[in-house]
């Protein structure tokens, strides 16, 4: 295993724990855990011998020698944490969204570029094995006809209306990054998304990509929980299971036999692909968040080779600007209702 950088994990919650686990698996030394709740930081640090515990990132940066910082704190705290890390000359990997406004996102990206540092947001879905397979085999689909992304999450439980809307917006990088990654060569890198519906529990977007249509459905009520993408082409349909990170492609010439056999053909493909994927993930010890280990590895390679960020500036800004536009639409509707 290649030796990775010395890193700090900022935020000792759920995602901080997974970043630390996968960073260590990629060869990084977990030099510090930072969290205002120092008992939580101490609990996480126990899994990584030699990791120091800090309640403040500024103190951590003064007292340790680091190459990179993983920012897994609350979204509102991202700008201050990223600013501190960049000012100290560190490369930064940030949980999505990078910041709450497109203005802050652009400012932070400009700061990273001026300092020659890598600043990447965690858009991990394009790094999943299934997404990479589809990107490699996308021509098997023929001409793209329709792409549908569906994410039903239970993460909104206990949140008020504002919190649930914020959660829906924080899901946006998933479909935006996937469409850019999978179909950018077909001219769909930044389709003009239109809002069909935006409530505290659902967000529906559509886009006309010329020969193809795009649809995004994000829900905090839909059950069972799921996250998948279906891409229908003129020769085949690809299905991505994004919770588990695998893809299968269904191609059959139109016939009565193919129509009758379709449920069995799709079921067999799903069963064999899912079983193989489960075995592989168990073998490499990736029980959750497929794509995250691959993204962390790509980030570390870029740091070591002084290369480009594995997540482009254009992609990060596209996500932020779309979220801003959706928030502005809600504010405008509220203003009209109150007038």
ZASEMAR-366301 format. One record per residue (C-alpha): residue number from 1; chain; x negated, y, z negated. Coordinates in nm, 2 decimals. Example, Ala and Ser with C-alpha at 12.3 -4.5 7.8 and 13.67 -1.06 7.14 Angstrom:
BEGIN
<nr=1; kette=A; east=-1.23; north=-0.45; up=-0.78> .
<nr=2; kette=A; east=-1.37; north=-0.11; up=-0.71> .
//
This chain:
BEGIN
<nr=1; kette=A; east=0.00; north=0.00; up=0.00> .
<nr=2; kette=A; east=-0.13; north=0.34; up=0.10> .
<nr=3; kette=A; east=-0.21; north=0.58; up=-0.19> .
<nr=4; kette=A; east=0.05; north=0.85; up=-0.20> .
<nr=5; kette=A; east=0.03; north=1.20; up=-0.36> .
<nr=6; kette=A; east=0.06; north=1.30; up=-0.72> .
<nr=7; kette=A; east=0.42; north=1.42; up=-0.76> .
<nr=8; kette=A; east=0.66; north=1.57; up=-1.01> .
<nr=9; kette=A; east=1.03; north=1.48; up=-1.03> .
<nr=10; kette=A; east=1.25; north=1.78; up=-1.12> .
<nr=11; kette=A; east=1.57; north=1.65; up=-1.26> .
<nr=12; kette=A; east=1.60; north=1.33; up=-1.46> .
<nr=13; kette=A; east=1.95; north=1.24; up=-1.36> .
<nr=14; kette=A; east=2.07; north=0.97; up=-1.12> .
<nr=15; kette=A; east=1.89; north=1.10; up=-0.81> .
<nr=16; kette=A; east=1.58; north=1.19; up=-1.00> .
<nr=17; kette=A; east=1.56; north=0.83; up=-1.11> .
<nr=18; kette=A; east=1.59; north=0.69; up=-0.76> .
<nr=19; kette=A; east=1.34; north=0.94; up=-0.62> .
<nr=20; kette=A; east=1.09; north=0.84; up=-0.89> .
<nr=21; kette=A; east=1.15; north=0.47; up=-0.82> .
<nr=22; kette=A; east=1.11; north=0.50; up=-0.44> .
<nr=23; kette=A; east=0.82; north=0.75; up=-0.47> .
<nr=24; kette=A; east=0.63; north=0.50; up=-0.68> .
<nr=25; kette=A; east=0.71; north=0.22; up=-0.44> .
<nr=26; kette=A; east=0.56; north=0.44; up=-0.16> .
<nr=27; kette=A; east=0.24; north=0.47; up=-0.35> .
<nr=28; kette=A; east=0.28; north=0.81; up=-0.52> .
<nr=29; kette=A; east=0.17; north=0.87; up=-0.88> .
<nr=30; kette=A; east=0.46; north=1.00; up=-1.09> .
<nr=31; kette=A; east=0.25; north=1.27; up=-1.27> .
<nr=32; kette=A; east=0.54; north=1.45; up=-1.44> .
<nr=33; kette=A; east=0.92; north=1.44; up=-1.51> .
<nr=34; kette=A; east=1.08; north=1.79; up=-1.55> .
<nr=35; kette=A; east=1.42; north=1.84; up=-1.70> .
<nr=36; kette=A; east=1.56; north=2.10; up=-1.94> .
<nr=37; kette=A; east=1.70; north=1.80; up=-2.13> .
<nr=38; kette=A; east=1.37; north=1.67; up=-2.24> .
<nr=39; kette=A; east=1.51; north=1.35; up=-2.40> .
<nr=40; kette=A; east=1.64; north=1.25; up=-2.05> .
<nr=41; kette=A; east=1.30; north=1.33; up=-1.90> .
<nr=42; kette=A; east=1.13; north=1.12; up=-2.17> .
<nr=43; kette=A; east=1.36; north=0.83; up=-2.10> .
<nr=44; kette=A; east=1.28; north=0.84; up=-1.73> .
<nr=45; kette=A; east=0.91; north=0.89; up=-1.79> .
<nr=46; kette=A; east=0.89; north=0.57; up=-1.99> .
<nr=47; kette=A; east=0.92; north=0.38; up=-1.67> .
<nr=48; kette=A; east=0.61; north=0.55; up=-1.52> .
<nr=49; kette=A; east=0.30; north=0.52; up=-1.74> .
<nr=50; kette=A; east=0.10; north=0.84; up=-1.76> .
<nr=51; kette=A; east=0.39; north=1.06; up=-1.65> .
<nr=52; kette=A; east=0.40; north=1.38; up=-1.86> .
<nr=53; kette=A; east=0.73; north=1.54; up=-1.97> .
<nr=54; kette=A; east=0.82; north=1.90; up=-1.93> .
<nr=55; kette=A; east=1.13; north=2.11; up=-1.99> .
<nr=56; kette=A; east=1.02; north=2.38; up=-1.75> .
<nr=57; kette=A; east=0.87; north=2.35; up=-1.39> .
<nr=58; kette=A; east=0.65; north=2.66; up=-1.43> .
<nr=59; kette=A; east=0.48; north=2.50; up=-1.73> .
<nr=60; kette=A; east=0.44; north=2.17; up=-1.54> .
<nr=61; kette=A; east=0.28; north=2.34; up=-1.24> .
<nr=62; kette=A; east=0.03; north=2.52; up=-1.47> .
<nr=63; kette=A; east=-0.07; north=2.21; up=-1.66> .
<nr=64; kette=A; east=-0.08; north=1.94; up=-1.39> .
<nr=65; kette=A; east=-0.25; north=1.88; up=-1.06> .
<nr=66; kette=A; east=0.02; north=1.79; up=-0.80> .
<nr=67; kette=A; east=0.05; north=1.77; up=-0.42> .
<nr=68; kette=A; east=0.43; north=1.75; up=-0.40> .
<nr=69; kette=A; east=0.75; north=1.81; up=-0.59> .
<nr=70; kette=A; east=1.08; north=1.63; up=-0.56> .
<nr=71; kette=A; east=1.36; north=1.87; up=-0.65> .
<nr=72; kette=A; east=1.66; north=1.67; up=-0.78> .
<nr=73; kette=A; east=1.82; north=1.93; up=-1.00> .
<nr=74; kette=A; east=2.16; north=2.10; up=-0.95> .
<nr=75; kette=A; east=2.21; north=2.28; up=-0.63> .
<nr=76; kette=A; east=2.23; north=2.62; up=-0.80> .
<nr=77; kette=A; east=1.88; north=2.56; up=-0.94> .
<nr=78; kette=A; east=1.72; north=2.46; up=-0.61> .
<nr=79; kette=A; east=1.61; north=2.80; up=-0.49> .
<nr=80; kette=A; east=1.42; north=2.88; up=-0.82> .
<nr=81; kette=A; east=1.26; north=2.54; up=-0.83> .
<nr=82; kette=A; east=1.16; north=2.55; up=-0.46> .
<nr=83; kette=A; east=1.02; north=2.90; up=-0.50> .
<nr=84; kette=A; east=0.81; north=2.80; up=-0.79> .
<nr=85; kette=A; east=0.67; north=2.49; up=-0.62> .
<nr=86; kette=A; east=0.59; north=2.67; up=-0.29> .
<nr=87; kette=A; east=0.43; north=2.96; up=-0.48> .
<nr=88; kette=A; east=0.20; north=2.70; up=-0.65> .
<nr=89; kette=A; east=0.11; north=2.56; up=-0.30> .
<nr=90; kette=A; east=0.31; north=2.24; up=-0.33> .
<nr=91; kette=A; east=0.50; north=2.05; up=-0.06> .
<nr=92; kette=A; east=0.87; north=2.00; up=-0.15> .
<nr=93; kette=A; east=1.13; north=1.74; up=-0.09> .
<nr=94; kette=A; east=1.48; north=1.87; up=-0.20> .
<nr=95; kette=A; east=1.81; north=1.68; up=-0.25> .
<nr=96; kette=A; east=2.08; north=1.81; up=-0.02> .
<nr=97; kette=A; east=2.19; north=2.08; up=0.02> .
<nr=98; kette=A; east=1.86; north=2.27; up=0.01> .
<nr=99; kette=A; east=2.05; north=2.58; up=-0.12> .
<nr=100; kette=A; east=2.40; north=2.70; up=-0.16> .
<nr=101; kette=A; east=2.38; north=2.96; up=0.12> .
<nr=102; kette=A; east=2.23; north=2.97; up=0.47> .
<nr=103; kette=A; east=2.05; north=3.29; up=0.37> .
<nr=104; kette=A; east=1.87; north=3.12; up=0.08> .
<nr=105; kette=A; east=1.79; north=2.82; up=0.30> .
<nr=106; kette=A; east=1.64; north=3.03; up=0.58> .
<nr=107; kette=A; east=1.44; north=3.24; up=0.32> .
<nr=108; kette=A; east=1.29; north=2.92; up=0.16> .
<nr=109; kette=A; east=1.21; north=2.77; up=0.50> .
<nr=110; kette=A; east=1.04; north=3.09; up=0.60> .
<nr=111; kette=A; east=0.84; north=3.09; up=0.28> .
<nr=112; kette=A; east=0.73; north=2.73; up=0.33> .
<nr=113; kette=A; east=0.62; north=2.80; up=0.69> .
<nr=114; kette=A; east=0.42; north=3.11; up=0.58> .
<nr=115; kette=A; east=0.24; north=2.91; up=0.32> .
<nr=116; kette=A; east=0.17; north=2.61; up=0.55> .
<nr=117; kette=A; east=0.37; north=2.38; up=0.32> .
<nr=118; kette=A; east=0.63; north=2.12; up=0.41> .
<nr=119; kette=A; east=0.98; north=2.18; up=0.29> .
<nr=120; kette=A; east=1.23; north=1.90; up=0.37> .
<nr=121; kette=A; east=1.59; north=1.83; up=0.26> .
<nr=122; kette=A; east=1.70; north=1.48; up=0.18> .
<nr=123; kette=A; east=1.90; north=1.39; up=0.50> .
<nr=124; kette=A; east=1.84; north=1.02; up=0.46> .
<nr=125; kette=A; east=2.10; north=0.87; up=0.69> .
<nr=126; kette=A; east=1.90; north=0.90; up=1.01> .
<nr=127; kette=A; east=1.62; north=0.72; up=0.84> .
<nr=128; kette=A; east=1.83; north=0.41; up=0.77> .
<nr=129; kette=A; east=1.73; north=0.09; up=0.96> .
<nr=130; kette=A; east=2.08; north=0.07; up=1.12> .
<nr=131; kette=A; east=2.07; north=0.44; up=1.24> .
<nr=132; kette=A; east=1.72; north=0.38; up=1.38> .
<nr=133; kette=A; east=1.84; north=0.08; up=1.56> .
<nr=134; kette=A; east=2.13; north=0.27; up=1.72> .
<nr=135; kette=A; east=1.91; north=0.55; up=1.82> .
<nr=136; kette=A; east=1.68; north=0.30; up=1.99> .
<nr=137; kette=A; east=1.96; north=0.12; up=2.16> .
<nr=138; kette=A; east=2.20; north=0.41; up=2.22> .
<nr=139; kette=A; east=2.19; north=0.36; up=2.60> .
<nr=140; kette=A; east=2.36; north=0.02; up=2.55> .
<nr=141; kette=A; east=2.68; north=0.21; up=2.48> .
<nr=142; kette=A; east=2.69; north=0.37; up=2.82> .
<nr=143; kette=A; east=2.84; north=0.72; up=2.83> .
<nr=144; kette=A; east=2.95; north=0.83; up=2.49> .
<nr=145; kette=A; east=3.33; north=0.87; up=2.47> .
<nr=146; kette=A; east=3.40; north=0.93; up=2.10> .
<nr=147; kette=A; east=3.22; north=0.94; up=1.77> .
<nr=148; kette=A; east=3.39; north=0.92; up=1.43> .
<nr=149; kette=A; east=3.23; north=0.96; up=1.09> .
<nr=150; kette=A; east=3.43; north=0.87; up=0.78> .
<nr=151; kette=A; east=3.32; north=0.91; up=0.42> .
<nr=152; kette=A; east=3.55; north=0.83; up=0.13> .
<nr=153; kette=A; east=3.39; north=0.90; up=-0.21> .
<nr=154; kette=A; east=3.49; north=0.86; up=-0.57> .
<nr=155; kette=A; east=3.25; north=1.13; up=-0.68> .
<nr=156; kette=A; east=3.52; north=1.40; up=-0.73> .
<nr=157; kette=A; east=3.67; north=1.25; up=-1.04> .
<nr=158; kette=A; east=3.69; north=1.50; up=-1.32> .
<nr=159; kette=A; east=3.61; north=1.80; up=-1.11> .
<nr=160; kette=A; east=3.83; north=2.10; up=-1.07> .
<nr=161; kette=A; east=3.94; north=2.22; up=-0.72> .
<nr=162; kette=A; east=3.63; north=2.44; up=-0.67> .
<nr=163; kette=A; east=3.40; north=2.16; up=-0.78> .
<nr=164; kette=A; east=3.57; north=1.91; up=-0.54> .
<nr=165; kette=A; east=3.54; north=2.15; up=-0.24> .
<nr=166; kette=A; east=3.17; north=2.20; up=-0.33> .
<nr=167; kette=A; east=3.12; north=1.83; up=-0.33> .
<nr=168; kette=A; east=3.28; north=1.80; up=0.02> .
<nr=169; kette=A; east=3.05; north=2.07; up=0.15> .
<nr=170; kette=A; east=2.75; north=1.89; up=-0.01> .
<nr=171; kette=A; east=2.84; north=1.58; up=0.20> .
<nr=172; kette=A; east=2.82; north=1.78; up=0.53> .
<nr=173; kette=A; east=2.45; north=1.71; up=0.60> .
<nr=174; kette=A; east=2.53; north=1.34; up=0.65> .
<nr=175; kette=A; east=2.74; north=1.37; up=0.97> .
<nr=176; kette=A; east=2.56; north=1.68; up=1.10> .
<nr=177; kette=A; east=2.22; north=1.51; up=1.07> .
<nr=178; kette=A; east=2.34; north=1.18; up=1.22> .
<nr=179; kette=A; east=2.50; north=1.35; up=1.52> .
<nr=180; kette=A; east=2.18; north=1.54; up=1.59> .
<nr=181; kette=A; east=1.97; north=1.23; up=1.55> .
<nr=182; kette=A; east=2.18; north=0.99; up=1.75> .
<nr=183; kette=A; east=2.32; north=1.20; up=2.03> .
<nr=184; kette=A; east=2.10; north=1.51; up=2.05> .
<nr=185; kette=A; east=1.96; north=1.38; up=2.38> .
<nr=186; kette=A; east=2.31; north=1.38; up=2.52> .
<nr=187; kette=A; east=2.35; north=1.75; up=2.44> .
<nr=188; kette=A; east=2.54; north=1.70; up=2.11> .
<nr=189; kette=A; east=2.27; north=1.83; up=1.88> .
<nr=190; kette=A; east=2.49; north=2.11; up=1.75> .
<nr=191; kette=A; east=2.85; north=2.07; up=1.87> .
<nr=192; kette=A; east=3.09; north=2.36; up=1.79> .
<nr=193; kette=A; east=3.27; north=2.21; up=1.49> .
<nr=194; kette=A; east=3.63; north=2.32; up=1.44> .
<nr=195; kette=A; east=3.81; north=2.29; up=1.11> .
<nr=196; kette=A; east=4.13; north=2.08; up=1.13> .
<nr=197; kette=A; east=4.18; north=2.07; up=0.75> .
<nr=198; kette=A; east=3.99; north=2.18; up=0.44> .
<nr=199; kette=A; east=4.16; north=2.11; up=0.10> .
<nr=200; kette=A; east=4.01; north=2.04; up=-0.24> .
<nr=201; kette=A; east=4.02; north=1.67; up=-0.15> .
<nr=202; kette=A; east=3.97; north=1.64; up=0.23> .
<nr=203; kette=A; east=3.76; north=1.80; up=0.50> .
<nr=204; kette=A; east=3.83; north=1.72; up=0.86> .
<nr=205; kette=A; east=3.63; north=1.86; up=1.15> .
<nr=206; kette=A; east=3.65; north=1.80; up=1.52> .
<nr=207; kette=A; east=3.43; north=1.90; up=1.81> .
<nr=208; kette=A; east=3.45; north=1.88; up=2.19> .
<nr=209; kette=A; east=3.12; north=1.75; up=2.33> .
<nr=210; kette=A; east=3.23; north=1.76; up=2.69> .
<nr=211; kette=A; east=3.27; north=1.40; up=2.79> .
<nr=212; kette=A; east=3.28; north=1.30; up=2.43> .
<nr=213; kette=A; east=3.48; north=1.40; up=2.12> .
<nr=214; kette=A; east=3.35; north=1.41; up=1.77> .
<nr=215; kette=A; east=3.55; north=1.37; up=1.44> .
<nr=216; kette=A; east=3.44; north=1.40; up=1.08> .
<nr=217; kette=A; east=3.66; north=1.29; up=0.79> .
<nr=218; kette=A; east=3.54; north=1.34; up=0.43> .
<nr=219; kette=A; east=3.78; north=1.24; up=0.15> .
<nr=220; kette=A; east=3.77; north=1.23; up=-0.23> .
<nr=221; kette=A; east=4.10; north=1.04; up=-0.23> .
<nr=222; kette=A; east=4.07; north=0.77; up=0.04> .
<nr=223; kette=A; east=4.02; north=0.42; up=-0.09> .
<nr=224; kette=A; east=3.83; north=0.19; up=-0.07> .
<nr=225; kette=A; east=3.51; north=0.40; up=-0.08> .
<nr=226; kette=A; east=3.34; north=0.38; up=0.25> .
<nr=227; kette=A; east=3.09; north=0.55; up=0.47> .
<nr=228; kette=A; east=3.06; north=0.46; up=0.83> .
<nr=229; kette=A; east=3.02; north=0.59; up=1.18> .
<nr=230; kette=A; east=3.18; north=0.44; up=1.49> .
<nr=231; kette=A; east=3.04; north=0.54; up=1.83> .
<nr=232; kette=A; east=3.25; north=0.43; up=2.13> .
<nr=233; kette=A; east=3.09; north=0.43; up=2.48> .
<nr=234; kette=A; east=3.19; north=0.32; up=2.82> .
<nr=235; kette=A; east=3.01; north=-0.01; up=2.78> .
<nr=236; kette=A; east=3.00; north=-0.09; up=2.41> .
<nr=237; kette=A; east=3.09; north=0.03; up=2.06> .
<nr=238; kette=A; east=2.84; north=0.07; up=1.78> .
<nr=239; kette=A; east=2.94; north=0.05; up=1.41> .
<nr=240; kette=A; east=2.72; north=0.19; up=1.13> .
<nr=241; kette=A; east=2.77; north=0.09; up=0.77> .
<nr=242; kette=A; east=2.60; north=0.38; up=0.60> .
<nr=243; kette=A; east=2.65; north=0.27; up=0.24> .
<nr=244; kette=A; east=2.44; north=-0.04; up=0.33> .
<nr=245; kette=A; east=2.23; north=0.08; up=0.62> .
<nr=246; kette=A; east=2.31; north=-0.16; up=0.90> .
<nr=247; kette=A; east=2.45; north=-0.14; up=1.25> .
<nr=248; kette=A; east=2.62; north=-0.38; up=1.49> .
<nr=249; kette=A; east=2.71; north=-0.33; up=1.85> .
<nr=250; kette=A; east=3.01; north=-0.49; up=2.02> .
<nr=251; kette=A; east=3.00; north=-0.52; up=2.39> .
<nr=252; kette=A; east=3.23; north=-0.74; up=2.60> .
<nr=253; kette=A; east=3.37; north=-0.71; up=2.96> .
<nr=254; kette=A; east=3.75; north=-0.66; up=2.96> .
<nr=255; kette=A; east=3.93; north=-0.99; up=2.99> .
<nr=256; kette=A; east=4.21; north=-1.18; up=2.82> .
<nr=257; kette=A; east=3.96; north=-1.41; up=2.66> .
<nr=258; kette=A; east=3.75; north=-1.12; up=2.52> .
<nr=259; kette=A; east=4.06; north=-0.95; up=2.39> .
<nr=260; kette=A; east=4.17; north=-1.27; up=2.21> .
<nr=261; kette=A; east=3.83; north=-1.34; up=2.07> .
<nr=262; kette=A; east=3.76; north=-0.98; up=1.96> .
<nr=263; kette=A; east=3.85; north=-1.02; up=1.59> .
<nr=264; kette=A; east=3.63; north=-1.34; up=1.56> .
<nr=265; kette=A; east=3.35; north=-1.18; up=1.76> .
<nr=266; kette=A; east=3.35; north=-0.86; up=1.54> .
<nr=267; kette=A; east=3.39; north=-1.06; up=1.22> .
<nr=268; kette=A; east=3.10; north=-1.29; up=1.31> .
<nr=269; kette=A; east=2.87; north=-1.00; up=1.40> .
<nr=270; kette=A; east=2.97; north=-0.82; up=1.08> .
<nr=271; kette=A; east=2.91; north=-1.12; up=0.86> .
<nr=272; kette=A; east=2.57; north=-1.21; up=1.01> .
<nr=273; kette=A; east=2.44; north=-0.85; up=1.02> .
<nr=274; kette=A; east=2.55; north=-0.78; up=0.67> .
<nr=275; kette=A; east=2.40; north=-1.10; up=0.53> .
<nr=276; kette=A; east=2.07; north=-1.03; up=0.70> .
<nr=277; kette=A; east=2.07; north=-0.67; up=0.58> .
<nr=278; kette=A; east=2.14; north=-0.78; up=0.22> .
<nr=279; kette=A; east=1.86; north=-1.03; up=0.22> .
<nr=280; kette=A; east=1.61; north=-0.78; up=0.36> .
<nr=281; kette=A; east=1.71; north=-0.51; up=0.11> .
<nr=282; kette=A; east=1.67; north=-0.76; up=-0.17> .
<nr=283; kette=A; east=1.32; north=-0.86; up=-0.04> .
<nr=284; kette=A; east=1.19; north=-0.50; up=-0.03> .
<nr=285; kette=A; east=1.38; north=-0.41; up=-0.35> .
<nr=286; kette=A; east=1.61; north=-0.14; up=-0.21> .
<nr=287; kette=A; east=1.93; north=-0.18; up=-0.41> .
<nr=288; kette=A; east=2.07; north=0.16; up=-0.33> .
<nr=289; kette=A; east=2.05; north=0.47; up=-0.11> .
<nr=290; kette=A; east=1.92; north=0.31; up=0.21> .
<nr=291; kette=A; east=1.72; north=0.55; up=0.41> .
<nr=292; kette=A; east=1.58; north=0.74; up=0.11> .
<nr=293; kette=A; east=1.27; north=0.52; up=0.08> .
<nr=294; kette=A; east=1.20; north=0.56; up=0.45> .
<nr=295; kette=A; east=1.24; north=0.94; up=0.43> .
<nr=296; kette=A; east=1.02; north=0.96; up=0.12> .
<nr=297; kette=A; east=0.75; north=0.76; up=0.31> .
<nr=298; kette=A; east=0.78; north=0.99; up=0.61> .
<nr=299; kette=A; east=0.75; north=1.30; up=0.39> .
<nr=300; kette=A; east=0.43; north=1.16; up=0.23> .
<nr=301; kette=A; east=0.28; north=1.07; up=0.57> .
<nr=302; kette=A; east=0.35; north=1.43; up=0.69> .
<nr=303; kette=A; east=0.18; north=1.56; up=0.37> .
<nr=304; kette=A; east=-0.12; north=1.34; up=0.42> .
<nr=305; kette=A; east=-0.16; north=1.41; up=0.79> .
<nr=306; kette=A; east=-0.06; north=1.78; up=0.77> .
<nr=307; kette=A; east=0.21; north=1.70; up=1.01> .
<nr=308; kette=A; east=0.57; north=1.83; up=1.07> .
<nr=309; kette=A; east=0.85; north=1.79; up=0.83> .
<nr=310; kette=A; east=1.04; north=1.47; up=0.88> .
<nr=311; kette=A; east=1.37; north=1.68; up=0.87> .
<nr=312; kette=A; east=1.36; north=1.97; up=1.11> .
<nr=313; kette=A; east=1.42; north=2.34; up=1.02> .
<nr=314; kette=A; east=1.69; north=2.35; up=1.29> .
<nr=315; kette=A; east=1.88; north=2.06; up=1.13> .
<nr=316; kette=A; east=1.86; north=2.20; up=0.78> .
<nr=317; kette=A; east=1.98; north=2.54; up=0.91> .
<nr=318; kette=A; east=2.26; north=2.39; up=1.11> .
<nr=319; kette=A; east=2.40; north=2.22; up=0.80> .
<nr=320; kette=A; east=2.37; north=2.54; up=0.59> .
<nr=321; kette=A; east=2.54; north=2.76; up=0.85> .
<nr=322; kette=A; east=2.83; north=2.52; up=0.90> .
<nr=323; kette=A; east=2.89; north=2.51; up=0.52> .
<nr=324; kette=A; east=2.88; north=2.89; up=0.51> .
<nr=325; kette=A; east=3.13; north=2.92; up=0.79> .
<nr=326; kette=A; east=3.37; north=2.68; up=0.61> .
<nr=327; kette=A; east=3.33; north=2.87; up=0.28> .
<nr=328; kette=A; east=3.40; north=3.19; up=0.46> .
<nr=329; kette=A; east=3.71; north=3.05; up=0.61> .
<nr=330; kette=A; east=3.85; north=2.96; up=0.27> .
<nr=331; kette=A; east=3.76; north=3.30; up=0.14> .
<nr=332; kette=A; east=3.94; north=3.47; up=0.43> .
<nr=333; kette=A; east=4.25; north=3.26; up=0.38> .
<nr=334; kette=A; east=4.25; north=3.35; up=0.01> .
<nr=335; kette=A; east=4.22; north=3.72; up=0.09> .
<nr=336; kette=A; east=4.51; north=3.70; up=0.33> .
<nr=337; kette=A; east=4.73; north=3.51; up=0.08> .
<nr=338; kette=A; east=4.65; north=3.78; up=-0.19> .
<nr=339; kette=A; east=4.73; north=4.08; up=0.03> .
//
